[in-house]
């Protein structure tokens, strides 16, 4: 069997899996990652894990699939088209790889199976009120006290913190050295006394962000990943994975497919917007940019992990991916026009269908994409420094 035949066989296998395991009422049940629920996400993760597909990119020795980039893309594309629930990235693509790369055998046994099975969810304790893009200036302290660290401080913009079971947290363990050299990486049970989670309501009206406060939180020393004060190394490793994911190729592919179908609909439009040459040209341009972004992502993911090439492509992936996603949402909003405005619950459904309000929700949420994971302005500075250094 040739490689192309193998991939087509795999695509057919994925479609059969989705047809069999994803009932109609679960399809498109969550309007994107931010609007999903813990129950829906856990259910779908469990279904994938039962099939052996819980962790596509992980090594097989830790329960992963070790799929090629092509297979991971096929699975993501078909899942998006089928309206499968989103997965939570904080366990699968962020802390999971950190644990199996730098963690102890005890930490691997304790956490990796739960991440794959969807029985333990994570959130990220990085950003603070005074430490966002300048993450190394973080102030949350962890002071050693026997077999525990005592943690005090605050984290903010904590996505899914309100339903996370654990948080992976950057804490300051040494104040006498260069900022980056005094940071450690802790795994903290969210049920530990002294942790308080407060919601942050965002401009899209949703609750997916939070503030997390730590007051004399006692964390076992065994929950330290790697070496004390080496957390910045693990943080950079994780951020490389996060920012590559922020390129959002699979998500934007689904958004563009949905947008083209809507713009071509004779059910919702007397004269479908796709007939407008300006709309058609903008849509074609976005799809061309997506093709180029996918090629760039493939190059980054095929490069050896933590290699110079892989790290060099992180910033442009984050930049181009988030800008493309925002431009897609802007076109959807332009098509929707007044239909994007919210309506009273007792109003009849607008002729444009639910896509109008969906366009507004996605547009508003998307404003944050060029901020989180390191602002796009910071990414441009990183690119400029690399170019100046000849990297």
Secondary structure, DSSP 8 states (H G I E B T S, - for coil): --HHHHHHHHHHHHHHHHHHH--GGGTT-SSSGGG--HHHHHHHHHHHHHHT-S-TTS-GGGT-----HHHHHHHHHHHHHHT-----HIIIIIIHHHHHHHS-HHHHHHHHHHHHHTS--EEEE--BTTBSSSGGG---EEEEETTEEEEEEEE-S-TTTTS-SEEEEEEE--SSS-GGGGEEEEEEETTSTTEEEEEEE-TTS-EEEEEEEEEEEEEEGGGEESSTTBHHHHHHHHHHHHHHHHT-HHHHHHHHHHHHHHHT-TTT-SS-GGGSHHHHHHHHHHHHHHHHHHHHHHHHHHS-TT-HHHHHHHHHHHHHHHHHHHHHHHHHHHHHGGGGS---TTS---TTTTHHHHHHHHHHHHGGGGTTTS-HHHHHHHHHHHHHHT-
